[in-house]
Every structure is written in C-alpha cells, then in structure tokens.
Amino acid sequence: MSVDVDGVYAAARKVHPYTADLMGPHAAQFEADLAAALADPPSETGAEHLKALFGRRRATRTYLSSVLADAPLYRPPGEQEDTGDVRGGPVGDADPVAAVSTWKCSACGRLWHRPDAALPVPPCHDCGHAPLDRVVVGSTP
C-alpha cells in the first residue's frame, strides 16, 4: 500500500495550531508522538507511522484526509477554500453545517477553522468571546 509521504509529513508539520481543537486533553501526547516521529528523515515507514498517529481519532483522521486531498499544496483545512460542502444532516438541533467551515470572533476578529462538523465551535481562543459567527463563502471575513 502506497502512502503519500510528502503529504503525510506536511500534515504532521502543519497540525500544531490545530492540535488543541482536534485532540483536547490528549493534545500534548499527540504533539510529543509527532515530534518523535518527525525527528527521523522522511520515509515511507515514517509516513505510515505518522498516518497511524493521525488515525487514532476521527478529528485527526479528517484533518489528515483534508490535507492529503489538497495535494500538491497540502494546506491545513483552515487554509483551504471553504467549499460550503454540507454533509450529514443536522448536528443536534442545529441546521446542517459545513464539513470544513470558518468562524470569526465578532469581538477580536480571530478566525477559527473547523475541520470536521463533529467538532463543536469553541469560544474564541484569544479573548474567550462566544459564540463565534460562521463566515459565509464569498463574504468578507
């Protein structure tokens, strides 16, 4: 089975700003595991190991899939164009939400990118303001 070595390593190098949102209380361990895996030169075996680390949780699997789907740029979901792709259906009592969506704090302007509709939208990481406002494709964030 072939693995996209460049893509998996790019995902591992770019995930740091998202680990707290993706992993919650397990973020520190995930970061340590990634750092250890990234200490060796890139290889197919190393990429398989990194892929297994990402595979431990749905949020990180989704993150990795999104980065790999963005080949050859390999951008994190938050840096990719928000396609407005709606999948699944209602999440709780809410309307359907985009699989990858961008949210903005109305108090300080910080953007937050949700890589998976299963993740709840948190309060702003900078100022704590809630709720964040969804940024609609084609509007000014």
N, C-alpha and C positions, 0 to 999 in steps of 0.2 A: 504494500500500500504506500503510495507516494504522498508526501506531506509537503506543503508549500513552506519551505524552510525560511525564505525571506519574509513571508507574510506572518508566520508564527512569531519569529523573533521581533518583527516590527511591532506586533501587538503587545508582546511582553515588555518591550522598551517604552511603549506609549501608554500603558494602562495605569501608571502611578496616580494621576489626578483623579481617577475614577474608582480606585480600589475601595475607599471607604463606602461609597454608594453601592458598589457591587457586592462587597463581602461583609459589610457590617463589622461585628466584633472579630471576625476572622481575617480582617484586612492585614494586620501585622504579620501573621503567619504566612499568608499568601505572598506578601511582599518579600519576606525572608526566603521563601521557597523559590520565588522568581529570581532573586538576587543570586542565590546559589547556582541556579540553572544557567543564568546569563554569564557567570564567571568563566565558563568554558567557551572556546571558539564555536561559532555556529556550525551545526552539523545536522544531519537528518535524525540521528539518535537524540540529539539535544532538542530538536523541534518536536519530536514525538513526546519527550518528557514534558516540555512546556505545554503541549496540547493536552496532555493528561492533567496537568495542574489546572488549566482553564476548564477542563471537563468536569471538575468536582462540583460545580454549582451551575444552575441554569443561567444565572445572570452573566457569569464569566464565559460560559459556552456561547451565549448570544453575542457578547462583546467580541469574542474571537471570530465568530462567523461573520459578523458585520465588517470587521477589519479585513478579513480574507476576501470577502465579496467586493471590496473596494480596490482590488489589485489593478494596476501596479502601484497605486498611491499608498495603500494600506493606512488610511486615516482612521482614527477612532470615530465611533458613531457620532459624537458631538461635533466633529469637524466635517462631516459629510452633509450633503444637501438633504434637508428634511423632505422626504418624498410624499409625506402625507398618507403613507400606506396604512390603512386601517385593517386590523386583523382581529380575529377572535370574536369579539362582541363586547357586551357590557362588562366592565370590571366593577363588581359590586353593584351599587345603584347608579353609577355614573354612566354617561354616554360612552360609546366605543372611543378608544384613544389610539393614537398613532403608535406603531411599534417602536419607532425611533422618533422622539419628539424633543423640542426645545422649549424651555421655560425661562421666564425672566422675572427677576425681583423688581417690583414696582418701587421699592424704597431706595435700593442702591444700584440697580441696573445689572447686577451679576446674572450671567446666563448659566443655566444648568441643562445638561443634555441627558435625557433618559434613554438608555439603550434598549430597554425592554418594557413593555406595557405592564408587566407584572410588578415592577418596582413602584412603590408609592412615591409621590412627589414630596420631597422633604421641604422644611423651611429653608430659607436662604442660608448658605454656609458662611457667608460673610457677616450679615447683620441679624440673622435669625427671623427676619420678616416672613410671615406666611399669610395667605397662600401665594405661591408663585403663579404667574399668568402664562398661559400657553402662547407661544409665538406661532402665528399662522404663517404658512409659506407664502411668500410674496409680500408680506408686511415688513415694516421696518422694526427690527427687534428693539 
